[in-house]
Amino acid sequence: MAEESNEERKVNLDLLDEVREEARIKDEAVKRRVEHKHSSKLKPQQFQVADLVMRKAHPYQLENKLSPKWTGPFRVTDVLGNGTYKLETLEEGVIPRTWNVANLKFYFS
């Protein structure tokens, strides 16, 4: 009885690596499906120089819950790549920092 138990334990230990590898493969497949589903729903935004955009308001600009969540309009002055843009106000006031596309949206007048 003890010998059978030891044999079964040895067999299970031998199969442990295979079970772990199978679980890792299944985990990778699930991650790829989730990533594909997520990326298929994204709409990449790209702005050109001279486009008018709104930018997300800073938390300190929000006085209460009814305050506008977007400020602007601003003009795109430079496209730096990887979704990074330089902006200026419509009165030609340069904004010193860069902005990521996640914090911008088109301005429709």
Buried (B, 14 or more C-beta within 10 A) or exposed (E): EEEEEEEEEEEEEEEEEEEEEEEEEEEEEEEEEEEEEEEEEEEEEEBEEEBBBBBBBEEEEEEEEEEEEBEBBBBBBEBEEEBEBBBBEEEEEEBEEEBEBEBBBEBEE
